[in-house]
Amino acid sequence: SAVISQKPSRDICQRGTSLTIQCQVDSQVTMMFWYRQQPGQSLTLIATANQGSEATYESGFVIDKFPISRPNLTFSTLTVSNMSPEDSSIYLCSVKPPGSYNEQFFGPGTRLTVL
Amino acid sequence: ELKVEQNPLFLSMQEGKNYTIYCNYSTTSDRLYWYRQDPGKSLESLFVLLSNGAVKQEGRLMASLDTKARLSTLHITAAVHDLSATYFCAVDIRQGAQKLVFGQGTRLTINP
């Protein structure tokens, strides 16, 4: 498994502002993922962030709203831009360690509240 | 579009009882994962099922996979309060980009 940390753990933000969430992993991984979990809901994949290439976004998510950086094999950021109350969610990063199957390990999450 | 459906979504049970959570999915896949989430916490990996007929057990939990029926089950034996959590199944999509598609989650409450 991998040890994953996220910053901040929680934040309360004003409408129209942006927040950048950091994800750090203790080992080098090729594949990192960003998910959103709305209150009481399941996880929805926002994008896949592979080092050395542009992030791949899922349907319903766009780069202008959720820009992602992946500068190296242990770190990624997700920015939630021009926030509205509908963006209030838990944002989780996950990693897929090297191997033949897609078991993912999750960070502790960032709980975002937009007022 | 792949759909992953869990049943039931909410389950309240007494300690000592047995029960099963079902995870049905709509496309071909031979890999499925079960996760546990405690309130306010992240997801913890429970089981990795990598082939048809796979069965994994850990303590009072046992997971199985039937790829022909597109069905996985998570069976709880003699439930204890500590197993109260939300349980998610996730199906591995390997056509094109690798990604997981999660079920809605089953919120399990075990009462003394």
Interface residues (C-beta under 8 A of the other chain):
Chain A: S1 M31 F33 Q41 S42 L43 T44 L45 T48 T56 L92 S94 K96 Y101 N102 E103 Q104 F105 F106 G107 P108 G109
Chain B: R31 Y33 Y35 K41 S42 L43 E44 S45 V48 L50 F88 A90 D92 R94 A97 Q98 K99 L100 V101 F102 G103 Q104 G105
